[in-house]
Amino acid sequence: MDPSLTLHPIGFIRTGKEVKFQTPHQPSEKNPEQNVLELLPDRGYETALQDLAGFSRIWLLWWFHRNQTWRPLVLPPRGPARRRGLFATRSPHRPNPLGMTPVPLLRIEGRKLILGACDLVEGTPVFDIKPYIPAYDAFPEAAAGWTDQVEAELSLPAAFTVHLATLAQLQAQWLLDQWQIDFRPRLFELLARDPTPHRTRRIRRRGDTLFVIGCGAWRAVFTVTGPAVEVLSLETGYPPRFLNNLQLEALPDRDAQLAFLRLWPHW
Ligand SMILES: C[S@@+](CC[C@H](N)C(=O)[O-])C[C@H]1O[C@@H](n2cnc3c(N)ncnc32)[C@H](O)[C@@H]1O
């Protein structure tokens, strides 16, 4: 048998999420978003969709097409900063970068599948669709390895208190009032849990006393004193040379970031 295979996408998904951090690590059931998987024409796929409409959920098998490399050990975003064997994780960096996601199937319109929340970026190639069958696919009692331990730790009360200094408060209020942007809940959740440097959680040191965390398209600069985290200021995630370059892929919150930089230049 030839050890390599050639796969052809059956279609591409439109999620409107151009950059990876806009997608969740796993899709949230609470998110009311809609996404569209459009299958390619002239291949009989309309017929292959027959009888699928009765399933409220389907599996998508897809390709992490934005990734080029893989590593045997990876740092999962949740839990302590500990590397895990790749095959014990759902990391996108894999030798064969195949993704699998069970998504709500809302309806079918010809070759288009209207889907609920999912964790794929815009334009991701999809290779297959299968019905999600609870009797075969759901095993709620199954042991979930190291993730069981992480979930148990995350259910304990948060170890740090988080406070916004005057400038950070002013900036957060301006973002909310002018642009309806509020990443404080996510920021507080991450920092209250563990503010130590962590590559996947986008926390790093800045100099001797400061830390910076990336939160969506934004950043926050903070200090840690014992169990107290103080957020000193907010920053844009992208420098002006990116924000002003319209050739670049759609950058999230581009206009808000440019306006923010006019008030608080920091690059
Ligand atoms: C942790 S993976 C899990 C994917 C899938 N549910 C699985 O278990 O195989 C989800 C992440 O993959 C990334 N991602 C989504 N689409 C991608 C693509 N086409 N290429 C590379 N990375 C992608 C996003 O950062 C998203 O948060």
The ligand as a MOL file (V3000), in Angstrom:
LIG
                    3D

  0  0  0     0  0            999 V3000
M  V30 BEGIN CTAB
M  V30 COUNTS 27 29 0 0 0
M  V30 BEGIN ATOM
M  V30 1 C -7.8040 22.8890 19.9230 0
M  V30 2 S -8.2570 22.7310 18.2110 0 CHG=1
M  V30 3 C -9.5220 21.5220 18.3290 0
M  V30 4 C -10.1010 21.1980 16.9870 0
M  V30 5 C -11.0780 20.0390 16.9250 0
M  V30 6 N -12.2580 20.2580 17.7620 0
M  V30 7 C -10.3790 18.7700 17.3120 0
M  V30 8 O -10.5180 18.3690 18.4790 0
M  V30 9 O -9.7190 18.1690 16.4670 0 CHG=-1
M  V30 10 C -9.1890 24.2210 17.8780 0
M  V30 11 C -8.2840 25.3600 17.4880 0
M  V30 12 O -7.7440 25.0960 16.2050 0
M  V30 13 C -7.3930 26.3200 15.5730 0
M  V30 14 N -7.8390 26.2420 14.1900 0
M  V30 15 C -9.1070 26.2790 13.7170 0
M  V30 16 N -9.1350 26.1510 12.3840 0
M  V30 17 C -7.8350 26.0170 11.9770 0
M  V30 18 C -7.2010 25.8440 10.7170 0
M  V30 19 N -7.9090 25.7460 9.6090 0
M  V30 20 N -5.8560 25.7550 10.6820 0
M  V30 21 C -5.1350 25.8340 11.8120 0
M  V30 22 N -5.6710 25.9980 13.0570 0
M  V30 23 C -7.0100 26.0970 13.1390 0
M  V30 24 C -8.0820 27.4410 16.3550 0
M  V30 25 O -7.0650 28.1250 17.0710 0
M  V30 26 C -8.9920 26.6930 17.3300 0
M  V30 27 O -9.1000 27.3730 18.5700 0
M  V30 END ATOM
M  V30 BEGIN BOND
M  V30 1 1 1 2
M  V30 2 1 2 3
M  V30 3 1 2 10
M  V30 4 1 3 4
M  V30 5 1 4 5
M  V30 6 1 5 6
M  V30 7 1 5 7
M  V30 8 2 7 8
M  V30 9 1 7 9
M  V30 10 1 10 11
M  V30 11 1 11 12
M  V30 12 1 11 26
M  V30 13 1 12 13
M  V30 14 1 13 14
M  V30 15 1 13 24
M  V30 16 1 14 15
M  V30 17 1 14 23
M  V30 18 2 15 16
M  V30 19 1 16 17
M  V30 20 1 17 18
M  V30 21 2 17 23
M  V30 22 1 18 19
M  V30 23 2 18 20
M  V30 24 1 20 21
M  V30 25 2 21 22
M  V30 26 1 22 23
M  V30 27 1 24 25
M  V30 28 1 24 26
M  V30 29 1 26 27
M  V30 END BOND
M  V30 END CTAB
M  END
